[in-house]
Amino acid sequence: MLRAGVELGKFRIGAEYNFVPTSDLQNVSGQVIGEAVNEYFGFTLGFFVGGGRWRK
Protein backbone atom coordinates (compact mmCIF):
# COMPACT_ATOMS: atom_id res chain seq x y z
CA MET A 1 0.00 0.00 0.00
CA LEU A 2 1.20 3.47 -0.87
CA ARG A 3 -0.49 6.29 1.04
CA ALA A 4 -0.19 10.10 1.03
CA GLY A 5 -2.25 12.91 2.48
CA VAL A 6 -2.35 16.41 3.84
CA GLU A 7 -4.18 18.24 6.63
CA LEU A 8 -5.18 21.87 6.10
CA GLY A 9 -6.77 23.38 9.18
CA LYS A 10 -9.64 21.07 10.08
CA PHE A 11 -9.75 19.36 6.68
CA ARG A 12 -7.95 16.21 5.56
CA ILE A 13 -7.33 14.94 2.02
CA GLY A 14 -5.78 11.54 1.37
CA ALA A 15 -5.01 9.16 -1.46
CA GLU A 16 -3.86 5.55 -1.43
CA TYR A 17 -2.95 2.88 -3.94
CA ASN A 18 -3.23 -0.77 -2.93
CA PHE A 19 -0.95 -3.34 -4.56
CA VAL A 20 -2.79 -6.69 -4.44
CA PRO A 21 -1.78 -9.76 -6.52
CA THR A 22 -3.99 -10.83 -9.42
CA SER A 23 -6.50 -13.65 -8.99
CA ASP A 24 -7.31 -16.49 -11.39
CA LEU A 25 -10.90 -16.69 -12.63
CA GLN A 26 -12.24 -20.24 -12.89
CA ASN A 27 -15.39 -21.71 -14.38
CA VAL A 28 -17.48 -24.32 -12.53
CA SER A 29 -15.24 -27.18 -13.74
CA GLY A 30 -12.13 -25.50 -12.28
CA GLN A 31 -10.57 -24.45 -15.59
CA VAL A 32 -8.76 -21.09 -15.46
CA ILE A 33 -10.48 -18.75 -17.92
CA GLY A 34 -8.79 -15.45 -17.07
CA GLU A 35 -7.46 -13.30 -14.30
CA ALA A 36 -8.74 -10.37 -12.25
CA VAL A 37 -6.65 -7.34 -11.38
CA ASN A 38 -7.18 -6.48 -7.71
CA GLU A 39 -5.13 -3.27 -7.42
CA TYR A 40 -7.11 -0.12 -6.73
CA PHE A 41 -6.81 3.60 -6.00
CA GLY A 42 -8.68 5.25 -3.14
CA PHE A 43 -9.38 8.90 -2.35
CA THR A 44 -10.62 10.30 0.97
CA LEU A 45 -11.83 13.71 2.06
CA GLY A 46 -12.72 14.53 5.65
CA PHE A 47 -12.91 17.15 8.36
CA PHE A 48 -12.62 17.40 12.13
CA VAL A 49 -15.67 18.08 14.29
CA GLY A 50 -14.82 19.91 17.51
CA GLY A 51 -11.38 19.89 19.04
CA GLY A 52 -10.44 23.54 19.13
CA ARG A 53 -10.84 26.82 17.35
CA TRP A 54 -10.98 27.28 13.58
CA ARG A 55 -8.43 30.10 13.57
CA LYS A 56 -5.09 30.49 15.31
FENSULQUI-V562318 format. One record per residue. PSI is psi in radians with two decimals (* if undefined). Layout:
psi:PSI
psi:PSI
This chain:
psi:2.39
psi:2.17
psi:2.46
psi:2.65
psi:3.03
psi:2.56
psi:2.23
psi:1.81
psi:-2.10
psi:0.17
psi:2.59
psi:2.31
psi:2.31
psi:2.71
psi:2.52
psi:2.61
psi:2.17
psi:2.15
psi:1.87
psi:2.37
psi:2.71
psi:2.75
psi:2.52
psi:2.39
psi:2.28
psi:2.58
psi:-3.09
psi:-0.37
psi:0.00
psi:0.03
psi:2.33
psi:2.14
psi:0.02
psi:-2.98
psi:2.67
psi:2.35
psi:2.18
psi:0.01
psi:2.53
psi:2.79
psi:2.35
psi:2.60
psi:2.31
psi:2.59
psi:2.26
psi:3.06
psi:2.78
psi:2.45
psi:2.11
psi:-2.95
psi:0.59
psi:-3.08
psi:2.78
psi:-0.46
psi:2.68
psi:*
